[in-house]
């Protein structure tokens, strides 16, 4: 077993343990492997170990990998764009990715809807919530979720699937859980209004257990799977 396969097995075990502790089925929780800055060889190792869903933060890098694996892998993979999205890059996301996690304004959502090819199913999208009210983070405040969701849900090229957040780093479990619960409340309210809503993308390596306990359905894990990133190559 190579390092990535070993790491994936450990992460999956942690997800299963966290789910069991709060009485949830681990099958309810999707593991999104965050592969930004990592080479195709590392992703190939993850695919060989059974991983199928990957998250990318940089548009062109992600598109290059999607194109490569559409030819190199016999498996059906799922590609999620999880980084900040600029208007001039929206077409590439609309044409190549399966999901976009970072919808925080109608203008971007409208562009993605218009640019989504008719030959593809609607782009799955999540509304990003700035749950910790950090100036450095993208996303809307929780109070704005309902209004934006109504606008996004009406766009024909998109399928509203739920919410995403990147909470501020916290070391105490109870603090992590309290923040995650705020997202869970917003998610439950949205889920009650829209039949398509089923995804709460919340939790990374350091707060995954608290996020799962609060009700996250998708955790985004990078370094724990692929190792530390080298940003000098960007």
NUDO-151615 format. One line per field, with one value per residue (C-alpha): residue number from 0; y, z, x; chain. Coordinates in steps of 0.05 Angstrom, whole numbers, plus 5000, padded with zeros to 4 digits. Each point is the difference from the previous one (the first is absolute). Example, Ala and Ser with C-alpha at 12.3 -4.5 7.8 and 13.67 -1.06 7.14 Angstrom:
BEGIN
resi [0,1]
v [4910,5069]
w [5156,4987]
u [5246,5027]
chain [A,A]
# end
This chain:
BEGIN
resi [0,1,2,3,4,5,6,7,8,9,10,11,12,13,14,15,16,17,18,19,20,21,22,23,24,25,26,27,28,29,30,31,32,33,34,35,36,37,38,39,40,41,42,43,44,45,46,47,48,49,50,51,52,53,54,55,56,57,58,59,60,61,62,63,64,65,66,67,68,69,70,71,72,73,74,75,76,77,78,79,80,81,82,83,84,85,86,87,88,89,90,91,92,93,94,95,96,97,98,99,100,101,102,103,104,105,106,107,108,109,110,111,112,113,114,115,116,117,118,119,120,121,122,123,124,125,126,127,128,129,130,131,132,133,134,135,136,137,138,139,140,141,142,143,144,145,146,147,148,149,150,151,152,153,154,155,156,157,158,159,160,161,162,163,164,165,166,167,168,169,170,171,172,173,174,175,176,177,178,179,180,181,182,183,184,185,186,187,188,189,190,191,192,193,194,195,196,197,198,199,200,201,202,203,204,205,206,207,208,209,210,211,212,213,214,215,216,217,218,219,220,221,222,223,224,225,226,227,228,229,230,231,232,233]
v [5000,5067,5062,5031,4935,4994,5072,4991,4939,5039,5058,4954,4966,5068,5017,4933,5010,5072,4977,4942,5046,5042,4943,5015,4954,5014,4989,5066,5037,5011,5006,5053,4993,5070,4990,5072,5007,4924,4964,4952,4942,5014,5004,4935,4966,5026,4974,4932,5001,5011,5076,5031,5071,5054,5074,5053,5073,5025,5001,4986,4948,4965,5001,4971,4942,4989,4995,4954,4951,5000,4963,4966,4971,4948,5022,5053,5056,5059,5068,5055,5072,5025,5065,5073,5010,5061,5019,4990,4927,4981,4970,4949,4978,4997,4958,4951,4991,4961,5043,5071,5012,5075,5036,5066,5048,4997,5026,4940,4952,5030,4996,4927,4984,5035,4968,4929,4958,4973,4932,4995,4993,5063,5020,4980,5062,5017,5069,5021,5028,5042,4970,5031,5069,5003,5058,4956,4947,4998,4984,5032,5009,4949,5051,5007,4925,4997,5057,4975,4929,5021,5035,4943,4946,5036,4996,4944,4981,4989,4951,5028,4945,5036,5040,5004,5035,5008,5018,5038,4952,4980,4951,4985,4946,5035,5064,4962,4965,5064,5032,4937,4999,5069,4973,4939,5045,5040,4935,4969,5063,4997,4925,5010,5048,4966,4927,5003,5021,4943,5023,5037,5006,5013,4974,4992,4962,5039,5006,4940,4965,5061,5013,4928,5002,5063,4968,5012,4955,5016,5011,5030,4968,5016,4997,4939,4962,5030,5030,5072,5045,5036,5068,5023,4961,5044]
w [5000,4980,5044,4968,5005,5073,5014,4967,5042,5063,4980,4984,5068,5034,4962,5020,5073,5002,4968,5049,5060,4980,4974,4927,4941,4971,4931,5009,4999,4935,5003,4952,4988,4991,4946,4986,4983,4998,4938,4958,5027,5071,4976,4962,5065,5034,4943,5006,5074,4983,5005,4948,5023,4995,5018,4964,5019,4936,4937,4946,5042,5013,4926,4980,5049,4978,4928,5016,5041,4951,4955,5051,5049,4985,5062,5003,5042,5032,4999,5049,4994,5071,4991,4990,4931,4957,4945,4945,5021,5007,4931,5014,5064,4965,4943,5039,5073,5031,5062,5022,5076,5001,4976,5039,4951,4947,4945,5003,5006,4939,4959,5019,4981,4932,4985,5020,4936,4983,4988,5074,5061,5041,5041,5072,5044,5073,5030,5040,5069,5037,5066,5041,4968,4978,4954,4965,4982,4944,5013,5023,5071,5023,4997,4925,4984,4987,4951,4959,5002,4969,4943,4988,5002,4943,4952,4949,4992,5074,5052,5071,5045,5066,5039,5010,5053,5021,5074,5034,5031,5071,5045,5050,4978,5033,4962,4935,5013,5017,4934,4961,5033,4973,4930,5015,5019,4935,4961,5031,4984,4927,4995,5023,4942,4942,4981,4965,5064,5032,5011,5056,4981,5067,5036,4985,5033,5066,5011,4962,5062,5025,4930,4993,5069,4979,4935,4945,4939,4966,5029,4961,5016,4966,5039,5041,4934,4954,5048,5006,4939,4963,4981,4967,4938,4990]
u [5000,5030,4999,4938,4960,5021,4981,4933,4985,5017,4956,4942,5009,4996,4937,4969,5020,4973,4935,4992,5010,4940,4957,5007,5011,5070,4970,4964,5067,5038,5076,5024,5074,5030,5052,5021,5075,5007,5025,4959,5040,4975,4928,5011,5022,4937,4957,5033,4982,4927,4994,4954,4984,5054,5002,5041,5011,5033,4959,5052,5037,4934,4979,5067,4990,4928,5022,5058,4958,4942,5049,5046,4950,4946,4962,4946,5028,4966,5034,4983,5024,5011,5040,4981,4971,5014,4952,5052,5009,4927,4993,5055,4966,4932,5028,5043,4982,4943,4993,5016,5001,5013,4938,4994,4967,4947,5045,5046,4942,4967,5063,5010,4928,5005,5068,4981,4998,4931,5032,5018,4954,4991,5061,4993,5012,5008,4991,5061,4986,5051,4979,5057,4992,5072,5020,5050,4949,4949,4927,4936,4974,4948,4945,5009,4995,4925,4999,5059,4975,4934,5037,5048,4946,4964,5060,4991,5073,5011,4976,5001,5027,5014,5051,5076,5042,5072,4996,5056,5051,4980,5037,4944,4950,4941,5015,5007,4934,4963,5021,4983,4931,4986,5013,4957,4942,5006,5006,4938,4960,5023,4987,4929,4987,5035,4995,5069,5037,5038,5071,5036,5073,5033,5061,5074,5056,4999,4925,4972,4973,4961,4972,4976,4968,4962,4975,5051,4989,5067,5069,5057,5067,5066,5065,4980,4992,5053,5050,5024,4991,5055,4970,5065,4978,4938]
chain [A,A,A,A,A,A,A,A,A,A,A,A,A,A,A,A,A,A,A,A,A,A,A,A,A,A,A,A,A,A,A,A,A,A,A,A,A,A,A,A,A,A,A,A,A,A,A,A,A,A,A,A,A,A,A,A,A,A,A,A,A,A,A,A,A,A,A,A,A,A,A,A,A,A,A,A,A,A,A,A,A,A,A,A,A,A,A,A,A,A,A,A,A,A,A,A,A,A,A,A,A,A,A,A,A,A,A,A,A,A,A,A,A,A,A,A,A,A,A,A,A,A,A,A,A,A,A,A,A,A,A,A,A,A,A,A,A,A,A,A,A,A,A,A,A,A,A,A,A,A,A,A,A,A,A,A,A,A,A,A,A,A,A,A,A,A,A,A,A,A,A,A,A,A,A,A,A,A,A,A,A,A,A,A,A,A,A,A,A,A,A,A,A,A,A,A,A,A,A,A,A,A,A,A,A,A,A,A,A,A,A,A,A,A,A,A,A,A,A,A,A,A,A,A,A,A,A,A,A,A,A,A,A,A]
# end
